[in-house]
């Protein structure tokens, strides 16, 4: 009997188990992997399972492997291994032929129109915005009542939604580099690459490997599909070969001008569309053979909600262009209030927590890379008042010292402080052991008119389970300490 292993029993591992339990027929993925419906399932996790997890194993006739068994031994003993993207298996490449990721299984079942996003910054926000907007906008063959599924690297495990896919018209997926590095099937109808900055270099061997994983979002696209790219990718170093990769794309190309300048696209490829901002409006420009064939106004920037940054709106409208959205109708509906751009949940990213004695507090815990912190500080610096920035978290192998110099160039920065186990990667000495400690210090030095920006610029795993827990702790301190003190 076939033995299927599940590596890790978190959100994704549990979704694998439930998915396998519901499989009534054999599943053919490729020439080397066929999942048999009557397989034996074994779970490997380095921690002790909770009672509810043991009950779940029992319900689905799965077995928890003793954690004294090494990962290598587990990989050897199993015929097929379903792995969470969080597991780093680069040291076990000899077993790649038997490893399956959740994205491939999801893609095997998905027949919906699919929009997929990857990149370093903005993925979650743009994913949620698209999920909100596409259900209210007429596009392609869908009216304003399109049923939109939002998932991927956010929310539930992808496979928990496979049985429900027939209830949706469109899937909007946020995909991480970890998910994409094992992408063998996913071919999004529209694939968006938001931007690219150094990140996850504690997992990927170098910047090239990190980029390669992201680029796999385009690998299986065909000529009827669309790749959406920022012009800033064309500025990356030659070793990454972005220009060559773009020329080799089978899909059509839409660029959006994220400040890099549209001249970068000229003479690169003959046919493309560009989404740009001009005269306080968003425009679509169609270029063929280096000649502008059409320039069309899409939308007034004044109608865009301030729920997120302008670059994120460029990405949303580039995707809407790829889907042939009806922009005149959209603009009319926005002005008349029939379409809302607001996010139902926009926590931990430039989230206003409160104002006490004219001191404002912002929770930007989702800033896990320095570029996100830089944008947050630049945004707040447009307002009057001084900014106190709280940094922290783990560097993920990235040199973060450059951020300090960039922040100090902003006239509004009053002070920069750091907490946690990796402050040395910022290259300065003003540091505290815990968030509680740094918060007490902030309360002492803040004055009316100040803005407190909690934007760590690193991952949360030194002191917290995830960025959400870190953000909730900051908000708790604000609501308890700041409110009582002021």
C-alpha positions in Angstrom: 0.0 0.0 0.0 1.2 3.5 -0.8 2.6 5.5 2.1 1.9 9.2 2.1 3.8 11.5 4.5 2.7 14.9 5.7 5.6 17.0 6.8 4.4 19.4 9.5 1.0 19.5 11.1 0.1 23.2 11.2 -2.6 24.9 9.1 -1.3 23.4 5.8 -0.6 19.9 7.2 -4.1 19.7 8.6 -5.6 20.8 5.2 -3.5 18.0 3.5 -4.9 15.4 5.8 -8.5 16.5 5.3 -7.9 16.7 1.5 -6.5 13.2 1.4 -9.3 11.8 3.5 -11.8 13.2 0.9 -10.1 11.8 -2.1 -12.2 9.1 -3.6 -10.2 8.5 -6.8 -6.5 8.3 -7.6 -4.9 11.6 -8.5 -2.3 11.9 -11.3 0.0 14.8 -10.9 2.9 13.9 -13.2 4.9 11.0 -14.5 6.4 10.2 -11.1 3.6 11.1 -8.7 0.1 9.5 -8.5 -1.7 9.8 -5.2 -3.7 6.6 -4.5 -7.1 6.9 -2.8 -6.5 4.1 -0.3 -3.0 5.3 0.9 -1.7 5.1 4.5 -1.0 8.6 5.9 1.8 9.4 8.4 2.4 12.7 10.0 5.8 14.1 11.0 6.0 17.1 13.4 8.8 17.9 15.8 6.4 19.1 18.5 3.9 17.2 20.7 0.5 17.2 19.3 -2.5 18.7 21.1 -5.5 16.6 22.1 -7.6 18.1 19.3 -4.9 17.2 16.8 -4.7 13.7 18.0 -8.4 13.4 17.6 -8.2 14.6 14.0 -5.5 12.0 13.3 -7.8 9.3 14.8 -10.8 10.5 12.7 -8.8 10.1 9.5 -6.9 7.0 10.4 -3.5 8.8 10.2 -0.4 8.0 12.3 1.9 10.4 14.1 5.5 9.4 13.6 7.8 9.5 16.6 9.8 12.7 16.4 13.0 10.7 17.0 12.7 9.8 13.3 14.8 12.2 11.3 13.3 14.2 8.4 15.6 12.3 6.0 14.4 9.0 7.3 10.8 10.1 7.0 11.4 11.2 3.4 13.1 7.8 2.6 10.2 5.8 4.1 7.4 7.6 2.3 6.3 7.1 -1.3 5.0 10.6 -1.5 5.5 13.6 0.9 3.1 16.5 1.2 5.0 19.4 2.7 4.1 22.8 4.1 5.9 25.5 2.2 7.5 26.6 5.5 9.8 23.5 5.6 13.2 24.1 4.1 14.1 20.9 2.2 17.0 22.3 0.2 19.3 19.8 2.0 17.2 16.9 0.7 17.1 17.5 -3.1 17.4 13.8 -3.8 13.8 13.4 -2.7 12.3 16.2 -4.9 10.7 13.6 -7.1 8.4 12.5 -4.4 7.5 15.9 -2.8 4.2 17.6 -3.4 3.1 21.2 -2.4 -0.4 22.4 -1.8 -0.4 24.7 -4.8 -0.1 21.9 -7.3 -3.0 20.0 -5.7 -5.2 23.1 -5.6 -4.4 23.8 -9.3 -5.3 20.3 -10.2 -8.9 20.9 -9.1 -9.3 24.7 -9.8 -11.2 25.4 -13.0 -11.9 29.1 -12.1 -10.5 32.2 -13.6 -7.3 32.7 -11.4 -5.4 35.8 -10.4 -2.2 35.1 -8.5 0.1 37.5 -6.8 3.7 37.3 -5.6 6.5 39.7 -4.7 8.1 41.2 -1.6 5.7 43.9 -0.5 2.0 44.6 -0.9 0.8 41.0 -1.6 -1.7 40.7 1.2 -3.1 44.2 0.7 -3.5 43.9 -3.1 -4.9 40.4 -2.7 -7.6 41.7 -0.3 -8.3 44.7 -2.5 -8.8 42.6 -5.6 -11.0 40.2 -3.6 -13.1 43.2 -2.6 -13.2 45.0 -5.9 -13.7 42.0 -8.3 -17.0 41.1 -6.6 -18.3 44.6 -7.4 -16.9 45.3 -10.8 -18.0 44.1 -14.3 -15.1 42.5 -16.1 -14.4 39.8 -18.7 -17.5 37.7 -18.9 -18.6 38.5 -15.3 -21.0 41.0 -14.0 -20.8 42.8 -10.6 -21.9 39.7 -8.8 -18.9 37.5 -9.5 -18.2 35.1 -6.6 -14.6 35.6 -5.5 -12.4 33.2 -3.5 -9.4 34.8 -1.7 -6.7 32.5 -0.4 -3.2 31.2 -0.8 -0.7 32.4 1.7 -3.4 34.0 3.8 -6.4 32.6 5.6 -7.1 28.9 5.6 -5.0 26.2 3.9 -5.6 26.2 0.2 -6.8 22.6 0.2 -9.5 23.3 2.7 -11.3 25.2 0.0 -11.0 22.7 -2.9 -14.4 21.2 -2.3 -16.0 24.7 -2.4 -14.3 25.9 -5.6 -17.4 25.2 -7.7 -19.2 27.9 -5.7 -16.8 30.6 -6.9 -16.2 32.3 -10.3 -12.7 33.7 -9.6 -9.8 32.7 -7.4 -7.4 35.4 -6.1 -4.3 33.9 -4.6 -1.4 35.4 -2.6 1.6 33.1 -3.2 4.9 33.2 -1.4 8.3 32.2 -2.8 8.2 29.1 -0.6 4.9 28.0 -2.3 6.1 28.9 -5.8 9.4 27.1 -5.6 7.5 23.8 -6.0 5.0 25.1 -8.5 4.6 22.5 -11.3 1.0 23.1 -12.4 -0.3 26.6 -11.5 -0.8 28.8 -14.5 -2.7 31.9 -13.4 -4.8 33.7 -16.0 -3.3 36.9 -14.6 -0.1 36.7 -12.7 1.2 39.8 -10.8 4.7 40.4 -9.6 4.3 43.3 -7.1 8.0 44.3 -6.5 11.3 42.7 -5.5 13.6 43.4 -2.6 16.1 41.3 -0.6 14.2 39.0 1.8 14.2 35.4 3.1 17.9 35.1 2.5 18.0 32.8 5.6 16.0 30.3 3.5 17.1 31.0 -0.1 20.8 30.6 -0.8 21.1 34.1 -2.5 19.0 36.8 -4.2 19.1 34.9 -7.5 17.4 31.8 -5.9 14.8 34.0 -4.2 14.0 35.7 -7.5 13.9 32.4 -9.3 11.2 31.1 -6.9 9.1 34.2 -7.4 9.4 34.0 -11.2 7.9 30.6 -11.3 4.5 32.3 -11.1 4.8 32.8 -14.8 6.5 29.5 -15.8 3.3 27.7 -16.9 1.4 30.6 -18.5 0.4 30.5 -22.1 -0.3 33.1 -24.8 -3.9 33.8 -23.7 -2.8 34.7 -20.2 -1.3 37.9 -18.8 1.9 38.8 -16.8 1.7 42.0 -14.8 5.1 43.5 -13.8 6.6 46.7 -12.3 9.0 48.6 -14.4 11.4 48.6 -11.4 12.2 45.0 -12.1 14.1 46.2 -15.2 16.6 48.0 -12.9 17.7 44.8 -11.2 21.3 43.7 -11.7 22.2 41.9 -14.9 22.9 38.6 -13.2 19.1 38.1 -12.6 18.5 38.4 -16.3 15.1 40.1 -16.0 15.0 41.5 -19.6 15.8 38.1 -21.0 13.2 36.4 -18.9 10.5 38.9 -20.0 11.3 38.3 -23.6 10.8 34.6 -23.1 7.4 34.9 -21.5 4.6 33.2 -23.4 2.0 35.4 -21.9 1.2 39.0 -22.9 2.8 41.7 -20.7 1.3 44.6 -18.7 3.8 46.9 -17.0 2.9 49.4 -14.3 5.1 52.4 -13.6 6.0 52.3 -10.0 8.4 55.2 -10.3 11.1 53.5 -12.3 10.2 55.4 -15.5 8.5 54.1 -18.6 11.5 54.6 -20.8 12.9 51.4 -19.4 10.3 49.4 -21.3 11.2 50.8 -24.7 13.0 48.5 -27.0 12.6 45.6 -24.5 9.6 43.9 -26.1 7.5 45.0 -29.0 4.0 44.6 -27.7 3.0 45.6 -24.2 0.6 47.7 -22.2 1.6 50.3 -19.5 -0.4 51.5 -16.6 0.8 54.9 -15.5 -0.1 58.0 -13.5 -0.4 61.3 -15.4 -2.2 64.6 -14.7 -3.7 63.0 -11.6 -5.3 60.2 -13.6 -4.5 56.6 -14.2 -3.9 55.8 -17.9 -3.5 52.7 -20.0 -1.0 53.0 -22.8 -0.7 50.3 -25.6 2.6 50.1 -27.3 3.3 48.0 -30.5 6.6 48.0 -32.2 7.8 50.9 -30.0 4.9 53.0 -31.2 2.1 54.2 -29.0 -1.1 52.9 -30.5 -3.6 54.0 -27.8 -3.6 56.1 -24.7 -6.7 55.8 -22.6 -7.7 57.4 -19.3 -8.9 54.8 -16.8 -9.7 56.5 -13.5 -9.2 59.7 -11.6 -6.7 59.4 -8.7 -8.9 61.6 -6.5 -11.5 58.8 -6.4 -9.0 56.3 -5.0 -9.5 55.4 -1.4 -6.6 56.2 1.0 -6.9 52.8 2.5 -3.6 51.9 0.9 -0.5 53.3 -1.0 -0.8 54.6 -4.6 1.5 51.8 -6.0 -0.9 49.2 -4.7 -3.7 50.9 -6.7 -1.5 50.8 -9.8 -1.3 47.0 -9.3 -5.0 46.6 -8.8 -5.8 48.6 -12.0 -3.2 46.8 -14.0 -5.0 43.5 -13.1 -8.4 45.1 -13.9 -7.0 46.0 -17.3 -5.9 42.5 -17.8 -9.4 41.4 -17.0 -11.0 44.0 -19.3 -12.8 45.8 -16.6 -15.4 48.4 -17.5 -13.7 51.5 -16.1 -16.3 54.1 -17.0 -18.9 52.1 -15.1 -16.5 51.5 -12.3 -15.7 55.2 -11.9 -19.4 56.1 -12.0 -20.2 53.5 -9.4 -17.4 54.6 -7.1 -18.5 58.3 -7.3 -22.2 57.3 -6.6 -21.2 55.1 -3.7 -22.2 51.8 -5.3 -18.7 50.4 -5.2 -16.5 50.5 -2.1 -12.7 50.2 -2.1 -12.5 49.9 1.7 -11.0 46.8 3.2 -13.1 45.0 5.8 -10.0 44.0 7.7 -6.7 46.0 7.3 -5.0 45.2 10.5 -1.2 45.5 11.2 -0.4 47.6 8.1 -0.4 51.3 8.9 -3.3 50.7 11.3 -4.2 53.7 13.3 -4.5 52.5 16.9 -5.4 55.8 18.8 -4.5 59.3 19.8 -3.8 60.1 23.4 -2.9 63.6 24.5 -2.2 64.4 20.8 0.3 61.5 20.5 -0.7 59.2 17.6 0.1 55.5 17.6 0.3 53.4 14.4 0.6 49.6 14.2 2.6 48.5 11.2 3.6 45.1 12.5 3.2 43.6 9.1 6.4 45.5 8.0 8.7 42.5 8.0 11.2 44.0 5.6 13.0 47.3 5.7 11.4 48.6 2.5 7.9 48.4 4.1 9.2 50.4 7.1 10.7 53.0 4.8 7.4 53.5 3.0 5.5 53.7 6.2 7.9 56.4 7.6 7.8 58.4 4.4 4.0 58.3 4.3 3.7 59.6 7.9 6.4 62.2 7.3 4.1 64.0 4.9 2.0 65.0 8.0 3.1 67.6 10.5 4.8 66.4 13.7 7.7 64.3 14.7 8.0 60.5 14.3 9.4 58.0 16.8 10.1 54.7 15.0 10.2 51.4 16.8 12.3 48.7 14.9 12.9 45.0 15.8 12.4 41.4 14.7 14.8 39.2 12.8 16.7 40.2 9.7 16.2 37.0 7.7 19.8 37.3 6.4 19.4 40.9 5.1 21.7 43.8 6.0 19.3 46.3 7.7 21.8 49.0 8.5 20.9 51.0 5.4 17.5 51.7 6.9 18.8 53.8 9.7 20.6 56.2 7.4 17.4 56.4 5.2 15.2 57.2 8.2 17.6 59.8 9.6 17.3 61.7 6.3 13.6 62.3 6.9 13.3 65.7 8.7 10.4 64.4 10.8 12.2 61.6 12.5 12.6 62.4 16.2 14.1 59.1 17.4 14.7 55.5 16.3 14.7 52.7 18.8 14.9 48.9 18.6 13.9 45.9 20.6 14.5 42.2 20.4 17.3 39.7 19.7 18.7 41.1 16.4 19.1 44.8 16.9 22.8 44.6 15.9 21.7 44.1 12.2 20.5 47.7 12.2 23.9 48.8 13.3 23.0 51.1 16.3 23.0 50.8 20.0 19.7 52.2 21.3 18.0 48.8 21.9 15.7 47.1 24.4 15.1 43.4 25.2 11.3 43.4 24.9 8.5 45.3 23.3 7.3 46.1 26.8 10.6 47.7 27.7 10.8 49.8 24.5 7.2 50.9 24.9 7.9 52.2 28.4 10.8 54.2 27.1 8.6 55.6 24.3 6.1 56.9 26.8 8.8 58.8 28.6 10.2 60.6 25.5 7.0 61.3 23.5 5.4 64.7 23.5 2.1 66.2 22.1 2.3 66.2 18.4 4.5 63.1 18.1 3.6 60.1 16.0 4.7 56.6 17.3 5.3 54.2 14.3 5.6 50.6 15.3 7.2 49.2 12.0 9.8 46.6 12.9 11.3 45.9 9.5 12.0 42.2 10.4 10.1 39.0 11.0 8.4 38.4 14.3 9.8 35.0 15.2 12.4 36.1 17.8 9.7 36.9 20.4 6.3 36.2 18.8 4.4 33.5 17.0 3.7 35.8 14.0 3.4 39.4 13.0 -0.3 39.4 14.0 0.5 38.4 17.6 3.3 41.1 17.6 0.8 43.7 16.4 -1.9 42.8 18.9 0.7 43.1 21.7 1.6 46.6 20.6 -2.1 47.6 20.4 -2.7 46.1 23.8 0.2 48.2 25.3 -1.2 51.3 23.6 -4.7 50.8 24.9 -3.6 49.9 28.4 -0.6 52.1 29.1 -0.9 55.1 26.8 -4.6 55.5 27.5 -4.1 55.4 31.3 -1.0 57.5 31.3 -2.3 60.3 29.1 
